[in-house]
Amino acid sequence: MPNTIQILNKAWEGVDPAMVTDEPPKFSFEYFPPKTEKGIENLYNKVYRMSRQNPLFLDLTWGAGGSTSELTMQMSKNFKKMFNCEVNMHLTCTNITESSVKDALVEAKEGDITSICALRGDPPVGQDKWAATDGGFNCALDLVKFIKSEYGDFFSLAVAGYPEGHPNAITEVTDVEALSETEKSRLIKLADGKLMVCTDKSFKTELDYLKAKVDAGANLILTQLFYDVDVFLAFVKACREMGIKCPILPGIMPLATYQGFKRMTGFCRTRIPDEVAEEMEAVKDDDAEFKKYGIELVVRMCKRIWATGTVPALHFYCLNQYDTVFKILTALGIEINKLDSEEERAAIDKVKELVKQTLKEEKEGKEEKKQA
Ligand SMILES: Cc1cc2nc3c(=O)[nH]c(=O)nc-3n(C[C@H](O)[C@H](O)[C@H](O)COP(=O)(O)OP(=O)(O)OC[C@H]3O[C@@H](n4cnc5c(N)ncnc54)[C@H](O)[C@@H]3O)c2cc1C
C-alpha cells in the first residue's frame, strides 16, 4: 500500500503549479530525539496530541554524528506503532558504515517505517568539518543511490533542499555592487555585519546536485528554514525550471526566543529581510511580545506561500513543542482537535501507560546489551 508521501507525490503529478487553493494547508511535524528520559516521555505525550491533528507525516531527526541514532530508530518505530501515523525517519552518513546503514534499513522496514529522509548529516559535535567514515558514504546522493539499489521503491525518500544555498556554499562578499540582482536577493547579513551570499554559480551547482538526488530516486524535498518568502519562491521556481518536479515542502521554524532565533539563523546563515529585522528590533527585549510577533510572522509567511499554490504542504520544525504550532495552525484556518472527549482522554491515559512500558523496556534492553 502506498504511504502518505507516495500518495502526495501521485496527487502532485500534473498539478498546475499556479493552482490557488481555498483549503487550509496540509502539514507535517518534525521533532528531534530528546536528551533526557523525562524529555522522551514528554515528547511521546506531545506527539500523541499532534498525531491527532492529521499530519501528513511525523518526522524525526537523526542526531548529529549519529549520537542519538538508536533513540531515533526506537522512537520512530514506536510513533508508527502507537500513533498509526506515517513516520519519516532521518538517516545520515555521519559516523556510519554501509553495513550499519544496511542494518538500520532492515530494522526500519521491520518496524513498518516506509519513509526515510536521506542526508549527509552535520559533523559530530565538536568538529567543524564533515568527513566521510571509512566504509561509509560521501554525501546524501550516495545514500539515496544505495537505498534505491537495495530497496527499489519500498522506501519513499526525502532529501534536504536549501533555498539560500547550503551553508558551505555561502561565502563572504567583498563588493556588493558587483553582485547580480539574484545574488543581491539572497544576500545575508550576519550579526557581526559580514555580508555573505551563495553566488549564482554556486547556486547552480547546488541545484544540479539537488536534481541529481531527485533523479537518483528522492521523491520529496524538505527545505532548510528560511524567513524570506521571496527567496523560497525563487528557489521553487528555479527547481521547476530545471526539471525538479517532486513536491517541495517549505521548512517552517516557529520562533521561540530572540536569542534562539539569532543563534539558529547565524548557524544556518539565514537571510533576514530588512523589514523583518526592523519589526523584530522593536520586540526583541520582551519575550512574550517576541513570541507573539513570531507567530504573526510565521502565519504571514505560511499564508503567502500557501496562496501561491506551489507547495502541497508545510513542514513545521516543531522544536518538540506543540502550543506555538497549534496557534499557527489555528490562524491558518485549521481546527485543532482538543482531545477533550471521554474517548480521547481514555486514549491519552493508554498512551501514557504505553510510554511508561516502552521506556522501561528500552532501559532493560540497554542493561542487557551492557551486560552481554
Ligand atoms: C530538512 C533537513 C533535515 C535535516 N536533518 C538532519 C538530521 O536529521 N541530522 C543531521 O545530522 N543533520 C540534519 N540536517 C542538516 C544536514 O545534515 C546538513 O545541512 C549537512 O551539512 C548537509 O546534509 P545534506 O543531506 O543536505 O547533504 P548533501 O545533499 O550531501 O549536500 C551537502 C553539500 O555538499 C554538496 N555536495 C555534496 N556531495 C556532492 C557531490 N557529490 N557533488 C556535488 N556537490 C556535492 C552539496 O551541493 C551541498 O552543498 C538537516 C537539514 C535539512 C535541511
The ligand as a Gaussian input file, in Angstrom:
#p B3LYP/6-31G(d) Opt

LIG

0 1
 C       15.264000      19.208000       6.079000
 C       16.581000      18.977000       6.764000
 C       16.695000      17.950000       7.675000
 C       17.918000      17.702000       8.318000
 N       18.016000      16.669000       9.216000
 C       19.194000      16.373000       9.800000
 C       19.345000      15.245000      10.674000
 O       18.392000      14.539000      10.957000
 N       20.568000      15.004000      11.186000
 C       21.656000      15.774000      10.892000
 O       22.765000      15.471000      11.381000
 N       21.555000      16.836000      10.062000
 C       20.341000      17.148000       9.510000
 N       20.247000      18.222000       8.643000
 C       21.425000      19.041000       8.386000
 C       22.240000      18.446000       7.213000
 O       22.704000      17.171000       7.551000
 C       23.394000      19.382000       6.932000
 O       22.913000      20.565000       6.360000
 C       24.506000      18.782000       6.099000
 O       25.590000      19.689000       6.127000
 C       24.162000      18.526000       4.643000
 O       23.295000      17.481000       4.505000
 P       22.637000      17.198000       3.052000
 O       21.870000      15.942000       3.149000
 O       21.960000      18.400000       2.575000
 O       23.974000      16.944000       2.248000
 P       24.248000      16.775000       0.721000
 O       22.999000      16.727000      -0.049000
 O       25.168000      15.617000       0.588000
 O       24.975000      18.130000       0.315000
 C       25.789000      18.907000       1.177000
 C       26.593000      19.933000       0.369000
 O       27.608000      19.300000      -0.324000
 C       27.467000      19.471000      -1.718000
 N       27.768000      18.137000      -2.278000
 C       27.859000      17.005000      -1.566000
 N       28.169000      15.986000      -2.343000
 C       28.287000      16.436000      -3.576000
 C       28.570000      15.847000      -4.802000
 N       28.842000      14.547000      -4.927000
 N       28.567000      16.629000      -5.867000
 C       28.314000      17.926000      -5.764000
 N       28.023000      18.550000      -4.619000
 C       28.015000      17.819000      -3.537000
 C       26.054000      19.915000      -1.932000
 O       25.892000      20.712000      -3.081000
 C       25.812000      20.695000      -0.690000
 O       26.396000      21.965000      -0.795000
 C       19.037000      18.508000       8.017000
 C       18.917000      19.560000       7.088000
 C       17.701000      19.801000       6.472000
 C       17.584000      20.934000       5.512000

